[in-house]
Amino acid sequence: MLLDDSSRITIVEVAQYAGVSTATVSRVINKTGPVLPETAAKVYAAIEALNYKPNAAARGLASRRTNTIGLLVDEISGEFFQPMLRGIEVTARASGMDLLISSTGGMSQSSPPYPLGENNTDGLIVFADSLPQEELVRLHKIGFPLVLLHRSSPSGLNIPCVTVENKEGARRMVDYLVEERGYRKIAFLEGPDSHEDAYWRKLGYEESLAVHDIPFNPKLVSLGEFDETQARVSVSQWIKNGLNAEAIFAADDDSAIGAMAALKESGLRIPEDIAVVGFDDIRLAAYLDPPLTTVRAPIEQAARIAVEQLVKVIRGEEVEAMTLLPTELVIRRSCGCC
């Protein structure tokens, strides 16, 4: 197979042709790590067959070490980010790396350049939807180290990702509400459309309803947006419209806090009049009145693993394509259990 347009051949295509990872191709090209002779021979054969000419940025990655990793987030708000940032910062320091953090929330997603990338870091942790897919594709094609946190890799790119069992955790929560508490009218405050976590949590909610022969009622679903203020507005509107639910499942604890505030403002008692449950088990969850039943997600652990994975990618080591961490139910008084 000999292609004429060598200027358009990418490191991804070389890796596919050779049957190895892009990290392996990068190690061979940049001589940044050990590679078995037979594997290196496959890479060189692919480079010759495809007439591949490494991008200047890719060739320079190994020699322009900044000893710095970057974290891109859409915005930093809510209690969720405290353990995540702690896990990233502590693990980066332990790995001998400096850390740069940038929020892309106020930027136009169609107007690069982005604040962090190959010019000022050795690799990036990309949180959720903080970077558009086009930029992920570009960085991946030049062999730039990436790890995705709470976001799966776009099809065909195989970028390492770290996340939690969102669907299973949400499903177990609804199972508990139905089977142990006897609730069948369960409202749901969903997260933002752009977050994969929100998608999987809603799917877990819907699957549990289906298993228990409870019809899905769109009137019992409203926006929580992973945001206390938005959840408060949504629940207040539910109450104004005559909310007919026995429990509210908020897709994250911040929106559960907003839901609890709206219910109390209306004179409803938790859990005597209506139960409230959340997801994440943020630090405040145990200290609310009443304490919040929730799904515990290993937020800090996921962050630590993301840094560990990124450091391995920077060093040219192989890593798991996906790290999926388990969640667990934490039962407290807000669901009416005691």
C-alpha positions in Angstrom: 0.0 0.0 0.0 1.7 3.2 -1.2 -0.1 6.5 -0.8 0.9 9.6 -2.9 -0.4 12.3 -0.6 2.1 11.8 2.2 1.4 15.2 3.7 -2.0 14.0 4.9 -0.8 10.8 6.5 -1.1 11.0 10.3 0.5 9.1 13.2 -2.9 7.4 13.8 -2.8 5.9 10.3 0.8 4.7 10.8 -0.2 3.1 14.1 -3.2 1.3 12.4 -1.0 0.1 9.5 1.6 -1.2 11.9 -1.0 -2.7 14.3 0.4 -0.8 17.3 -0.7 2.1 19.5 0.0 5.8 18.6 2.1 5.9 21.8 4.4 3.2 20.4 4.8 5.0 17.1 5.7 8.2 19.0 8.3 6.3 21.1 9.9 5.0 17.9 9.9 8.3 16.1 11.1 10.4 19.1 13.3 7.6 20.7 11.7 8.4 24.1 11.3 4.8 25.4 12.1 1.2 24.9 10.4 -0.7 22.0 10.9 -4.3 21.0 13.0 -4.6 17.9 10.3 -6.4 16.0 7.7 -3.8 17.0 10.0 -1.0 15.9 10.5 -2.8 12.6 6.8 -2.8 12.0 6.6 0.9 12.7 9.5 1.7 10.4 7.9 -0.4 7.7 4.6 1.4 8.1 6.4 4.8 7.9 8.1 3.8 4.7 5.0 2.2 3.1 2.9 5.3 3.9 5.7 7.8 3.2 4.9 9.3 6.5 6.6 12.6 7.4 6.2 13.4 11.1 4.6 16.7 11.9 7.0 19.2 13.3 5.0 19.6 16.5 5.0 15.9 17.0 8.8 15.6 16.4 9.4 18.3 19.0 7.2 17.0 21.7 10.0 14.9 23.3 12.6 17.7 23.2 10.3 20.5 24.5 9.5 19.1 27.8 7.9 21.6 30.1 7.5 19.2 33.1 4.0 20.5 33.3 0.6 18.9 32.7 -2.6 20.8 32.0 -6.2 20.4 33.2 -9.0 21.8 31.0 -12.4 22.2 32.6 -15.5 23.9 31.2 -16.0 25.8 34.5 -15.1 25.3 38.2 -18.3 25.5 40.2 -20.0 23.4 42.9 -18.7 21.0 45.5 -17.8 18.3 43.0 -14.6 20.1 41.9 -12.9 20.3 45.3 -12.0 16.6 45.6 -11.3 16.4 41.8 -8.8 19.3 41.9 -7.2 17.9 45.1 -6.7 14.5 43.5 -5.1 16.0 40.4 -2.9 18.5 42.2 -1.6 16.0 44.8 -0.8 13.3 42.2 0.8 15.8 39.8 3.1 17.0 42.6 3.9 13.5 43.6 4.8 12.7 40.0 7.2 15.7 39.9 4.9 17.7 37.5 3.7 21.2 37.7 0.0 21.8 37.0 -1.8 24.4 34.9 -5.6 24.7 35.0 -7.7 26.6 32.5 -11.5 27.0 32.2 -12.9 27.0 28.6 -16.4 27.8 29.7 -16.3 31.4 28.6 -14.6 30.7 25.3 -16.0 30.2 21.9 -15.7 26.5 21.1 -15.1 27.3 17.5 -12.3 29.9 18.0 -8.9 28.3 18.8 -6.2 28.6 20.0 -7.1 27.1 23.3 -5.2 28.1 26.4 -3.4 24.8 27.1 -1.9 22.4 24.6 1.4 21.3 23.0 3.1 24.6 23.4 2.9 25.0 27.2 2.3 21.5 28.6 3.6 17.9 28.2 0.0 16.5 28.2 -3.6 17.4 29.0 -6.3 16.0 31.2 -9.6 17.0 29.5 -12.6 17.1 31.8 -16.0 16.3 30.3 -16.9 18.6 27.4 -14.2 21.3 28.0 -12.6 20.8 24.6 -14.4 20.2 21.3 -13.9 17.0 19.4 -12.1 18.7 16.5 -9.3 19.8 18.9 -9.1 16.4 20.5 -8.6 14.9 17.0 -5.9 17.5 16.1 -3.9 16.9 19.3 -4.3 13.1 19.0 -3.0 13.2 15.4 0.2 14.9 16.4 0.8 12.4 19.1 0.2 14.8 22.0 -0.5 13.0 25.3 -4.1 13.2 26.4 -6.3 11.6 29.1 -10.1 12.2 29.2 -11.8 12.5 32.6 -15.5 11.8 32.8 -15.7 11.6 29.0 -15.2 8.7 26.7 -12.9 8.7 23.7 -14.4 9.8 20.3 -14.8 6.8 18.0 -11.6 5.7 16.4 -9.2 7.7 18.5 -8.6 5.4 21.5 -7.7 8.2 23.9 -7.4 6.8 27.5 -10.3 7.8 29.7 -11.3 7.6 33.3 -14.8 7.7 34.6 -17.3 6.0 37.0 -20.2 3.6 36.8 -22.8 6.3 36.2 -25.5 4.1 34.7 -25.2 1.3 37.2 -25.1 3.7 40.2 -28.2 5.5 39.1 -30.0 2.2 38.4 -29.1 0.9 41.8 -30.5 4.0 43.4 -33.8 3.8 41.7 -33.9 0.0 42.4 -33.5 0.9 46.1 -36.2 3.5 46.0 -38.7 1.1 44.4 -37.8 -2.1 46.1 -36.8 -1.0 49.6 -38.8 2.2 50.0 -41.8 1.3 47.9 -41.8 4.5 45.8 -43.1 4.4 42.3 -43.5 8.1 41.4 -39.9 9.1 41.2 -39.1 12.5 39.7 -35.7 13.1 38.1 -33.5 16.2 37.8 -31.3 15.6 34.9 -27.8 17.0 34.2 -26.6 19.0 31.2 -27.0 17.4 27.8 -23.3 18.0 27.0 -22.1 15.8 29.9 -21.8 12.0 29.4 -22.2 11.5 33.2 -25.7 13.1 32.9 -26.6 10.9 29.9 -25.7 7.6 31.7 -27.3 8.6 34.9 -30.6 9.3 33.2 -30.3 6.1 31.3 -29.9 4.2 34.6 -33.0 5.9 35.9 -35.0 5.0 32.9 -33.8 1.4 32.8 -34.8 0.8 36.5 -38.2 2.2 35.8 -38.7 -0.2 32.9 -37.5 -3.2 34.9 -40.1 -2.4 37.6 -42.9 -1.8 35.0 -43.1 1.9 35.9 -44.1 4.0 32.8 -41.7 6.8 32.0 -43.4 10.1 32.6 -41.7 13.1 31.0 -43.6 15.4 33.3 -41.5 14.0 36.2 -38.2 14.9 34.5 -36.8 18.4 34.6 -33.5 20.3 34.4 -31.1 20.1 37.3 -28.0 21.0 35.1 -25.7 19.9 37.9 -26.5 23.3 39.4 -28.1 24.2 42.7 -29.8 27.3 41.4 -31.3 25.6 38.4 -32.6 22.7 40.4 -34.2 25.0 42.9 -36.0 26.8 40.0 -37.1 23.5 38.5 -38.5 22.0 41.7 -40.3 25.3 42.5 -42.0 25.1 39.1 -42.9 21.4 39.8 -44.5 22.4 43.1 -46.4 25.3 41.4 -47.7 22.8 38.9 -48.8 20.4 41.6 -45.9 18.0 41.8 -47.2 14.4 42.2 -44.1 12.5 43.2 -43.0 10.5 46.2 -39.3 11.0 45.6 -36.9 13.2 43.7 -33.7 11.7 42.3 -31.2 14.5 41.5 -28.5 13.6 39.0 -25.9 15.2 41.3 -25.7 16.4 44.9 -25.6 20.1 44.0 -29.0 19.9 42.3 -30.2 17.7 45.3 -29.3 20.6 47.6 -31.3 23.0 45.3 -34.3 20.6 45.3 -34.2 20.4 49.1 -34.2 24.2 49.4 -37.2 24.5 47.1 -39.2 21.9 49.0 -38.5 23.5 52.4 -39.5 26.9 51.0 -42.9 25.4 50.0 -43.4 23.9 53.5 -42.9 20.3 52.4 -41.0 18.0 54.8 -38.1 15.8 53.8 -38.5 12.8 53.8 -42.0 12.7 55.4 -43.7 14.4 52.5 -41.2 13.6 49.7 -37.8 11.9 49.6 -34.7 13.4 48.0 -31.6 11.5 46.8 -28.6 12.6 44.9 -25.4 11.4 43.2 -21.6 11.9 44.0 -21.6 12.1 47.8 -19.9 15.4 48.1 -18.5 16.5 51.4 -21.7 18.4 52.4 -24.0 15.5 51.8 -23.7 14.0 55.2 -24.3 17.3 57.0 -27.5 18.5 55.3 -30.8 18.5 57.1 -31.7 15.7 56.7 -28.5 14.0 55.6 -28.6 13.1 51.9 -29.0 9.6 50.6 -26.8 9.5 47.5 -24.6 7.5 45.2 -21.0 7.7 46.2 -18.7 8.3 43.2 -14.9 8.1 43.7 -14.3 11.6 42.5 -10.8 12.1 43.9 -9.7 8.6 43.0 -10.7 9.1 39.4 -8.7 12.3 39.3 -5.6 10.6 40.8 -5.8 7.8 38.2 -6.2 10.3 35.4 -2.9 12.0 36.3 -1.2 8.7 36.7 -2.4 7.6 33.3 -1.3 10.9 31.7 2.2 10.6 33.2 2.5 7.1 31.7 1.4 8.3 28.3 3.9 11.2 28.4 6.6 8.6 29.2 5.5 6.4 26.3 4.1 3.6 28.5 1.0 1.6 27.7 -2.1 2.4 29.7 -5.7 1.1 29.9 -8.0 2.4 27.2 -10.8 2.9 29.8 -10.8 2.9 33.6 -14.3 2.5 35.0 -14.6 2.9 38.7 -17.4 1.4 40.8 -20.0 3.5 42.7 -21.9 2.6 45.9 -25.1 3.6 47.6 -24.9 5.7 50.8 -28.2 5.5 52.6 -29.1 8.4 54.9 -32.3 9.9 56.3 -33.4 12.0 53.2 -34.9 8.9 51.5 -37.1 8.0 54.5 -35.0 5.1 55.7 -35.0 6.0 59.4 
